[in-house]
Amino acid sequence: MGDEEGQVATRGREEPVPPPIGVLAAAAVTSCPTGHPAYSQSLPREARSAAVARRLVRTALTVWGLDSLAEDAMLVITELVSNAVDHGRLPSIRVIVSRPSANGVRVGVVDRSRIVPSLKADPNGDRLRGRGLVLVDALAEEWGTELYRWGKQVWAELKESEA
């Protein structure tokens, strides 16, 4: 997506916001190279923000007619938010939902840590935590991390199958 820093940075201070009554009402809307809008919202860096992020993802996918991706995309955003809550540094995170193609969605979470997440294999499944990126890897077409001078965005792209 080119120079992401200019697209995801907010003007002024990022303030945690309470869960909105209308999810998209509190979300910032920008345009994307595909001509489709992108939605983003700053949230507190706490576990309850995952529910708000899921609603933002579901609402955007419904608006775009990509309902078939909703369940997987909501699982992915939950894992990305969870990682940001565990590893971020400042009290807020930013959730981004964009549409890079007509049949795809990109979900991402921006935090102020520059620590790059890694896929950890747990062949026995003994650990209760730390398997989130394994799930993201299984559900997403692709995923990755974009580093910024002040932090990072961990993102995942999901696509509808072309039938």
PyMOL CGO cylinders between C-alpha atoms (Angstrom):
from pymol import cmd
from pymol.cgo import CYLINDER

trace = [
    CYLINDER, 0.00, 0.00, 0.00, 2.89, 2.37, -0.56, 0.3, 1, 1, 1, 1, 1, 1,
    CYLINDER, 2.89, 2.37, -0.56, 3.80, 4.93, 2.10, 0.3, 1, 1, 1, 1, 1, 1,
    CYLINDER, 3.80, 4.93, 2.10, 1.62, 3.66, 4.91, 0.3, 1, 1, 1, 1, 1, 1,
    CYLINDER, 1.62, 3.66, 4.91, 2.97, 6.03, 7.51, 0.3, 1, 1, 1, 1, 1, 1,
    CYLINDER, 2.97, 6.03, 7.51, 1.07, 8.95, 6.03, 0.3, 1, 1, 1, 1, 1, 1,
    CYLINDER, 1.07, 8.95, 6.03, -2.11, 6.91, 5.77, 0.3, 1, 1, 1, 1, 1, 1,
    CYLINDER, -2.11, 6.91, 5.77, -2.25, 5.43, 9.26, 0.3, 1, 1, 1, 1, 1, 1,
    CYLINDER, -2.25, 5.43, 9.26, -0.79, 8.19, 11.40, 0.3, 1, 1, 1, 1, 1, 1,
    CYLINDER, -0.79, 8.19, 11.40, -3.38, 10.38, 13.09, 0.3, 1, 1, 1, 1, 1, 1,
    CYLINDER, -3.38, 10.38, 13.09, -3.23, 14.13, 13.43, 0.3, 1, 1, 1, 1, 1, 1,
    CYLINDER, -3.23, 14.13, 13.43, -2.42, 15.22, 16.95, 0.3, 1, 1, 1, 1, 1, 1,
    CYLINDER, -2.42, 15.22, 16.95, -2.51, 12.84, 19.89, 0.3, 1, 1, 1, 1, 1, 1,
    CYLINDER, -2.51, 12.84, 19.89, -4.19, 9.47, 19.66, 0.3, 1, 1, 1, 1, 1, 1,
    CYLINDER, -4.19, 9.47, 19.66, -6.79, 9.30, 22.40, 0.3, 1, 1, 1, 1, 1, 1,
    CYLINDER, -6.79, 9.30, 22.40, -8.48, 6.07, 23.45, 0.3, 1, 1, 1, 1, 1, 1,
    CYLINDER, -8.48, 6.07, 23.45, -12.15, 6.23, 22.59, 0.3, 1, 1, 1, 1, 1, 1,
    CYLINDER, -12.15, 6.23, 22.59, -14.98, 4.31, 24.21, 0.3, 1, 1, 1, 1, 1, 1,
    CYLINDER, -14.98, 4.31, 24.21, -16.80, 1.72, 22.11, 0.3, 1, 1, 1, 1, 1, 1,
    CYLINDER, -16.80, 1.72, 22.11, -19.03, 3.70, 19.73, 0.3, 1, 1, 1, 1, 1, 1,
    CYLINDER, -19.03, 3.70, 19.73, -22.77, 3.39, 19.47, 0.3, 1, 1, 1, 1, 1, 1,
    CYLINDER, -22.77, 3.39, 19.47, -22.52, 3.31, 15.68, 0.3, 1, 1, 1, 1, 1, 1,
    CYLINDER, -22.52, 3.31, 15.68, -19.23, 1.62, 14.84, 0.3, 1, 1, 1, 1, 1, 1,
    CYLINDER, -19.23, 1.62, 14.84, -18.57, 3.50, 11.61, 0.3, 1, 1, 1, 1, 1, 1,
    CYLINDER, -18.57, 3.50, 11.61, -19.83, 6.77, 13.06, 0.3, 1, 1, 1, 1, 1, 1,
    CYLINDER, -19.83, 6.77, 13.06, -16.67, 7.05, 15.17, 0.3, 1, 1, 1, 1, 1, 1,
    CYLINDER, -16.67, 7.05, 15.17, -14.36, 5.52, 12.57, 0.3, 1, 1, 1, 1, 1, 1,
    CYLINDER, -14.36, 5.52, 12.57, -12.25, 7.62, 10.25, 0.3, 1, 1, 1, 1, 1, 1,
    CYLINDER, -12.25, 7.62, 10.25, -12.98, 7.02, 6.59, 0.3, 1, 1, 1, 1, 1, 1,
    CYLINDER, -12.98, 7.02, 6.59, -10.33, 7.51, 3.91, 0.3, 1, 1, 1, 1, 1, 1,
    CYLINDER, -10.33, 7.51, 3.91, -10.13, 6.52, 0.27, 0.3, 1, 1, 1, 1, 1, 1,
    CYLINDER, -10.13, 6.52, 0.27, -7.94, 3.73, -1.07, 0.3, 1, 1, 1, 1, 1, 1,
    CYLINDER, -7.94, 3.73, -1.07, -6.19, 3.24, -4.40, 0.3, 1, 1, 1, 1, 1, 1,
    CYLINDER, -6.19, 3.24, -4.40, -8.99, 0.81, -5.34, 0.3, 1, 1, 1, 1, 1, 1,
    CYLINDER, -8.99, 0.81, -5.34, -11.53, 3.61, -5.00, 0.3, 1, 1, 1, 1, 1, 1,
    CYLINDER, -11.53, 3.61, -5.00, -13.11, 1.86, -2.02, 0.3, 1, 1, 1, 1, 1, 1,
    CYLINDER, -13.11, 1.86, -2.02, -13.18, 3.52, 1.38, 0.3, 1, 1, 1, 1, 1, 1,
    CYLINDER, -13.18, 3.52, 1.38, -11.00, 2.37, 4.25, 0.3, 1, 1, 1, 1, 1, 1,
    CYLINDER, -11.00, 2.37, 4.25, -12.11, 2.51, 7.85, 0.3, 1, 1, 1, 1, 1, 1,
    CYLINDER, -12.11, 2.51, 7.85, -9.89, 3.07, 10.86, 0.3, 1, 1, 1, 1, 1, 1,
    CYLINDER, -9.89, 3.07, 10.86, -10.47, 3.66, 14.52, 0.3, 1, 1, 1, 1, 1, 1,
    CYLINDER, -10.47, 3.66, 14.52, -8.29, 4.31, 17.56, 0.3, 1, 1, 1, 1, 1, 1,
    CYLINDER, -8.29, 4.31, 17.56, -9.12, 2.09, 20.52, 0.3, 1, 1, 1, 1, 1, 1,
    CYLINDER, -9.12, 2.09, 20.52, -7.79, 1.56, 24.02, 0.3, 1, 1, 1, 1, 1, 1,
    CYLINDER, -7.79, 1.56, 24.02, -5.02, -1.04, 24.19, 0.3, 1, 1, 1, 1, 1, 1,
    CYLINDER, -5.02, -1.04, 24.19, -7.13, -3.46, 26.19, 0.3, 1, 1, 1, 1, 1, 1,
    CYLINDER, -7.13, -3.46, 26.19, -8.83, -6.78, 25.57, 0.3, 1, 1, 1, 1, 1, 1,
    CYLINDER, -8.83, -6.78, 25.57, -12.36, -5.35, 25.28, 0.3, 1, 1, 1, 1, 1, 1,
    CYLINDER, -12.36, -5.35, 25.28, -11.29, -3.43, 22.15, 0.3, 1, 1, 1, 1, 1, 1,
    CYLINDER, -11.29, -3.43, 22.15, -11.37, -6.70, 20.20, 0.3, 1, 1, 1, 1, 1, 1,
    CYLINDER, -11.37, -6.70, 20.20, -15.19, -6.62, 20.26, 0.3, 1, 1, 1, 1, 1, 1,
    CYLINDER, -15.19, -6.62, 20.26, -15.24, -3.09, 18.80, 0.3, 1, 1, 1, 1, 1, 1,
    CYLINDER, -15.24, -3.09, 18.80, -12.70, -4.13, 16.15, 0.3, 1, 1, 1, 1, 1, 1,
    CYLINDER, -12.70, -4.13, 16.15, -14.86, -7.13, 15.18, 0.3, 1, 1, 1, 1, 1, 1,
    CYLINDER, -14.86, -7.13, 15.18, -17.92, -4.87, 14.78, 0.3, 1, 1, 1, 1, 1, 1,
    CYLINDER, -17.92, -4.87, 14.78, -15.91, -2.47, 12.61, 0.3, 1, 1, 1, 1, 1, 1,
    CYLINDER, -15.91, -2.47, 12.61, -14.74, -5.36, 10.41, 0.3, 1, 1, 1, 1, 1, 1,
    CYLINDER, -14.74, -5.36, 10.41, -18.24, -6.89, 10.14, 0.3, 1, 1, 1, 1, 1, 1,
    CYLINDER, -18.24, -6.89, 10.14, -19.82, -3.54, 9.30, 0.3, 1, 1, 1, 1, 1, 1,
    CYLINDER, -19.82, -3.54, 9.30, -17.23, -2.71, 6.62, 0.3, 1, 1, 1, 1, 1, 1,
    CYLINDER, -17.23, -2.71, 6.62, -17.56, -6.14, 5.02, 0.3, 1, 1, 1, 1, 1, 1,
    CYLINDER, -17.56, -6.14, 5.02, -21.35, -5.85, 5.00, 0.3, 1, 1, 1, 1, 1, 1,
    CYLINDER, -21.35, -5.85, 5.00, -21.15, -2.42, 3.36, 0.3, 1, 1, 1, 1, 1, 1,
    CYLINDER, -21.15, -2.42, 3.36, -18.78, -3.87, 0.72, 0.3, 1, 1, 1, 1, 1, 1,
    CYLINDER, -18.78, -3.87, 0.72, -20.86, -7.01, 0.11, 0.3, 1, 1, 1, 1, 1, 1,
    CYLINDER, -20.86, -7.01, 0.11, -18.05, -9.28, 1.35, 0.3, 1, 1, 1, 1, 1, 1,
    CYLINDER, -18.05, -9.28, 1.35, -20.08, -11.03, 4.04, 0.3, 1, 1, 1, 1, 1, 1,
    CYLINDER, -20.08, -11.03, 4.04, -18.52, -14.40, 3.16, 0.3, 1, 1, 1, 1, 1, 1,
    CYLINDER, -18.52, -14.40, 3.16, -15.22, -13.15, 4.63, 0.3, 1, 1, 1, 1, 1, 1,
    CYLINDER, -15.22, -13.15, 4.63, -16.71, -11.84, 7.87, 0.3, 1, 1, 1, 1, 1, 1,
    CYLINDER, -16.71, -11.84, 7.87, -16.19, -14.82, 10.19, 0.3, 1, 1, 1, 1, 1, 1,
    CYLINDER, -16.19, -14.82, 10.19, -12.56, -15.38, 9.19, 0.3, 1, 1, 1, 1, 1, 1,
    CYLINDER, -12.56, -15.38, 9.19, -11.79, -11.65, 9.16, 0.3, 1, 1, 1, 1, 1, 1,
    CYLINDER, -11.79, -11.65, 9.16, -13.26, -11.23, 12.64, 0.3, 1, 1, 1, 1, 1, 1,
    CYLINDER, -13.26, -11.23, 12.64, -11.13, -14.09, 13.97, 0.3, 1, 1, 1, 1, 1, 1,
    CYLINDER, -11.13, -14.09, 13.97, -8.04, -12.56, 12.38, 0.3, 1, 1, 1, 1, 1, 1,
    CYLINDER, -8.04, -12.56, 12.38, -8.69, -9.06, 13.76, 0.3, 1, 1, 1, 1, 1, 1,
    CYLINDER, -8.69, -9.06, 13.76, -9.27, -10.55, 17.21, 0.3, 1, 1, 1, 1, 1, 1,
    CYLINDER, -9.27, -10.55, 17.21, -5.85, -12.19, 17.11, 0.3, 1, 1, 1, 1, 1, 1,
    CYLINDER, -5.85, -12.19, 17.11, -4.15, -9.05, 15.81, 0.3, 1, 1, 1, 1, 1, 1,
    CYLINDER, -4.15, -9.05, 15.81, -5.76, -6.90, 18.51, 0.3, 1, 1, 1, 1, 1, 1,
    CYLINDER, -5.76, -6.90, 18.51, -4.81, -9.47, 21.15, 0.3, 1, 1, 1, 1, 1, 1,
    CYLINDER, -4.81, -9.47, 21.15, -1.17, -9.33, 20.04, 0.3, 1, 1, 1, 1, 1, 1,
    CYLINDER, -1.17, -9.33, 20.04, -1.18, -5.53, 20.11, 0.3, 1, 1, 1, 1, 1, 1,
    CYLINDER, -1.18, -5.53, 20.11, -2.73, -5.53, 23.58, 0.3, 1, 1, 1, 1, 1, 1,
    CYLINDER, -2.73, -5.53, 23.58, -0.02, -7.92, 24.82, 0.3, 1, 1, 1, 1, 1, 1,
    CYLINDER, -0.02, -7.92, 24.82, 2.95, -6.29, 23.11, 0.3, 1, 1, 1, 1, 1, 1,
    CYLINDER, 2.95, -6.29, 23.11, 2.11, -2.64, 22.38, 0.3, 1, 1, 1, 1, 1, 1,
    CYLINDER, 2.11, -2.64, 22.38, 3.65, 0.18, 24.38, 0.3, 1, 1, 1, 1, 1, 1,
    CYLINDER, 3.65, 0.18, 24.38, 1.20, 3.09, 24.54, 0.3, 1, 1, 1, 1, 1, 1,
    CYLINDER, 1.20, 3.09, 24.54, -2.40, 3.08, 25.81, 0.3, 1, 1, 1, 1, 1, 1,
    CYLINDER, -2.40, 3.08, 25.81, -4.01, 3.02, 22.34, 0.3, 1, 1, 1, 1, 1, 1,
    CYLINDER, -4.01, 3.02, 22.34, -3.97, 1.02, 19.11, 0.3, 1, 1, 1, 1, 1, 1,
    CYLINDER, -3.97, 1.02, 19.11, -5.44, 1.73, 15.69, 0.3, 1, 1, 1, 1, 1, 1,
    CYLINDER, -5.44, 1.73, 15.69, -7.56, -0.78, 13.76, 0.3, 1, 1, 1, 1, 1, 1,
    CYLINDER, -7.56, -0.78, 13.76, -7.65, -0.43, 9.97, 0.3, 1, 1, 1, 1, 1, 1,
    CYLINDER, -7.65, -0.43, 9.97, -10.00, -2.16, 7.51, 0.3, 1, 1, 1, 1, 1, 1,
    CYLINDER, -10.00, -2.16, 7.51, -9.40, -1.56, 3.81, 0.3, 1, 1, 1, 1, 1, 1,
    CYLINDER, -9.40, -1.56, 3.81, -10.34, -3.13, 0.51, 0.3, 1, 1, 1, 1, 1, 1,
    CYLINDER, -10.34, -3.13, 0.51, -7.29, -3.65, -1.71, 0.3, 1, 1, 1, 1, 1, 1,
    CYLINDER, -7.29, -3.65, -1.71, -9.31, -5.47, -4.38, 0.3, 1, 1, 1, 1, 1, 1,
    CYLINDER, -9.31, -5.47, -4.38, -12.93, -6.07, -5.35, 0.3, 1, 1, 1, 1, 1, 1,
    CYLINDER, -12.93, -6.07, -5.35, -12.94, -9.50, -3.67, 0.3, 1, 1, 1, 1, 1, 1,
    CYLINDER, -12.94, -9.50, -3.67, -10.54, -8.87, -0.80, 0.3, 1, 1, 1, 1, 1, 1,
    CYLINDER, -10.54, -8.87, -0.80, -10.13, -7.13, 2.52, 0.3, 1, 1, 1, 1, 1, 1,
    CYLINDER, -10.13, -7.13, 2.52, -7.09, -6.11, 4.50, 0.3, 1, 1, 1, 1, 1, 1,
    CYLINDER, -7.09, -6.11, 4.50, -7.33, -5.82, 8.27, 0.3, 1, 1, 1, 1, 1, 1,
    CYLINDER, -7.33, -5.82, 8.27, -4.53, -4.41, 10.35, 0.3, 1, 1, 1, 1, 1, 1,
    CYLINDER, -4.53, -4.41, 10.35, -3.62, -3.17, 13.79, 0.3, 1, 1, 1, 1, 1, 1,
    CYLINDER, -3.62, -3.17, 13.79, -1.14, -0.38, 14.40, 0.3, 1, 1, 1, 1, 1, 1,
    CYLINDER, -1.14, -0.38, 14.40, 0.70, -0.12, 17.69, 0.3, 1, 1, 1, 1, 1, 1,
    CYLINDER, 0.70, -0.12, 17.69, 3.69, 1.80, 18.97, 0.3, 1, 1, 1, 1, 1, 1,
    CYLINDER, 3.69, 1.80, 18.97, 6.02, -1.19, 19.38, 0.3, 1, 1, 1, 1, 1, 1,
    CYLINDER, 6.02, -1.19, 19.38, 8.64, -2.05, 16.77, 0.3, 1, 1, 1, 1, 1, 1,
    CYLINDER, 8.64, -2.05, 16.77, 8.87, -5.69, 17.85, 0.3, 1, 1, 1, 1, 1, 1,
    CYLINDER, 8.87, -5.69, 17.85, 8.01, -7.82, 14.81, 0.3, 1, 1, 1, 1, 1, 1,
    CYLINDER, 8.01, -7.82, 14.81, 5.73, -10.77, 15.60, 0.3, 1, 1, 1, 1, 1, 1,
    CYLINDER, 5.73, -10.77, 15.60, 6.86, -14.22, 14.54, 0.3, 1, 1, 1, 1, 1, 1,
    CYLINDER, 6.86, -14.22, 14.54, 5.04, -17.42, 13.78, 0.3, 1, 1, 1, 1, 1, 1,
    CYLINDER, 5.04, -17.42, 13.78, 5.73, -19.90, 16.56, 0.3, 1, 1, 1, 1, 1, 1,
    CYLINDER, 5.73, -19.90, 16.56, 5.27, -23.59, 15.94, 0.3, 1, 1, 1, 1, 1, 1,
    CYLINDER, 5.27, -23.59, 15.94, 3.72, -25.55, 18.80, 0.3, 1, 1, 1, 1, 1, 1,
    CYLINDER, 3.72, -25.55, 18.80, 3.42, -29.07, 17.39, 0.3, 1, 1, 1, 1, 1, 1,
    CYLINDER, 3.42, -29.07, 17.39, 1.85, -30.50, 20.55, 0.3, 1, 1, 1, 1, 1, 1,
    CYLINDER, 1.85, -30.50, 20.55, -0.62, -27.65, 21.05, 0.3, 1, 1, 1, 1, 1, 1,
    CYLINDER, -0.62, -27.65, 21.05, 0.41, -27.46, 24.73, 0.3, 1, 1, 1, 1, 1, 1,
    CYLINDER, 0.41, -27.46, 24.73, 0.45, -23.68, 25.02, 0.3, 1, 1, 1, 1, 1, 1,
    CYLINDER, 0.45, -23.68, 25.02, -2.75, -21.77, 25.68, 0.3, 1, 1, 1, 1, 1, 1,
    CYLINDER, -2.75, -21.77, 25.68, -1.32, -18.49, 24.36, 0.3, 1, 1, 1, 1, 1, 1,
    CYLINDER, -1.32, -18.49, 24.36, 0.95, -17.63, 21.46, 0.3, 1, 1, 1, 1, 1, 1,
    CYLINDER, 0.95, -17.63, 21.46, -0.84, -19.51, 18.71, 0.3, 1, 1, 1, 1, 1, 1,
    CYLINDER, -0.84, -19.51, 18.71, -2.71, -16.52, 17.29, 0.3, 1, 1, 1, 1, 1, 1,
    CYLINDER, -2.71, -16.52, 17.29, -0.44, -15.99, 14.30, 0.3, 1, 1, 1, 1, 1, 1,
    CYLINDER, -0.44, -15.99, 14.30, -0.77, -19.67, 13.41, 0.3, 1, 1, 1, 1, 1, 1,
    CYLINDER, -0.77, -19.67, 13.41, -4.51, -19.02, 13.08, 0.3, 1, 1, 1, 1, 1, 1,
    CYLINDER, -4.51, -19.02, 13.08, -3.88, -15.80, 11.12, 0.3, 1, 1, 1, 1, 1, 1,
    CYLINDER, -3.88, -15.80, 11.12, -1.52, -17.68, 8.80, 0.3, 1, 1, 1, 1, 1, 1,
    CYLINDER, -1.52, -17.68, 8.80, -4.12, -20.40, 8.21, 0.3, 1, 1, 1, 1, 1, 1,
    CYLINDER, -4.12, -20.40, 8.21, -7.00, -18.00, 7.46, 0.3, 1, 1, 1, 1, 1, 1,
    CYLINDER, -7.00, -18.00, 7.46, -5.26, -15.20, 5.56, 0.3, 1, 1, 1, 1, 1, 1,
    CYLINDER, -5.26, -15.20, 5.56, -4.20, -15.18, 1.94, 0.3, 1, 1, 1, 1, 1, 1,
    CYLINDER, -4.20, -15.18, 1.94, -1.09, -13.39, 3.20, 0.3, 1, 1, 1, 1, 1, 1,
    CYLINDER, -1.09, -13.39, 3.20, -0.03, -11.40, 6.25, 0.3, 1, 1, 1, 1, 1, 1,
    CYLINDER, -0.03, -11.40, 6.25, 2.91, -9.33, 7.36, 0.3, 1, 1, 1, 1, 1, 1,
    CYLINDER, 2.91, -9.33, 7.36, 4.31, -6.43, 9.30, 0.3, 1, 1, 1, 1, 1, 1,
    CYLINDER, 4.31, -6.43, 9.30, 5.07, -2.90, 8.13, 0.3, 1, 1, 1, 1, 1, 1,
    CYLINDER, 5.07, -2.90, 8.13, 7.57, -1.09, 10.32, 0.3, 1, 1, 1, 1, 1, 1,
    CYLINDER, 7.57, -1.09, 10.32, 7.35, 2.63, 10.89, 0.3, 1, 1, 1, 1, 1, 1,
    CYLINDER, 7.35, 2.63, 10.89, 9.80, 4.90, 12.63, 0.3, 1, 1, 1, 1, 1, 1,
    CYLINDER, 9.80, 4.90, 12.63, 7.47, 4.96, 15.67, 0.3, 1, 1, 1, 1, 1, 1,
    CYLINDER, 7.47, 4.96, 15.67, 5.88, 1.48, 15.59, 0.3, 1, 1, 1, 1, 1, 1,
    CYLINDER, 5.88, 1.48, 15.59, 4.35, -1.05, 13.25, 0.3, 1, 1, 1, 1, 1, 1,
    CYLINDER, 4.35, -1.05, 13.25, 1.23, -2.35, 11.54, 0.3, 1, 1, 1, 1, 1, 1,
    CYLINDER, 1.23, -2.35, 11.54, 0.53, -6.06, 11.53, 0.3, 1, 1, 1, 1, 1, 1,
    CYLINDER, 0.53, -6.06, 11.53, -1.90, -6.82, 8.70, 0.3, 1, 1, 1, 1, 1, 1,
    CYLINDER, -1.90, -6.82, 8.70, -3.62, -9.73, 7.00, 0.3, 1, 1, 1, 1, 1, 1,
    CYLINDER, -3.62, -9.73, 7.00, -5.41, -9.99, 3.65, 0.3, 1, 1, 1, 1, 1, 1,
    CYLINDER, -5.41, -9.99, 3.65, -8.36, -12.28, 3.02, 0.3, 1, 1, 1, 1, 1, 1,
    CYLINDER, -8.36, -12.28, 3.02, -10.01, -12.89, -0.32, 0.3, 1, 1, 1, 1, 1, 1,
    CYLINDER, -10.01, -12.89, -0.32, -13.23, -14.44, -1.53, 0.3, 1, 1, 1, 1, 1, 1,
    CYLINDER, -13.23, -14.44, -1.53, -12.67, -17.44, -3.72, 0.3, 1, 1, 1, 1, 1, 1,
    CYLINDER, -12.67, -17.44, -3.72, -13.29, -16.69, -7.36, 0.3, 1, 1, 1, 1, 1, 1,
    CYLINDER, -13.29, -16.69, -7.36, -15.89, -19.19, -8.49, 0.3, 1, 1, 1, 1, 1, 1,
]
cmd.load_cgo(trace, "trace")
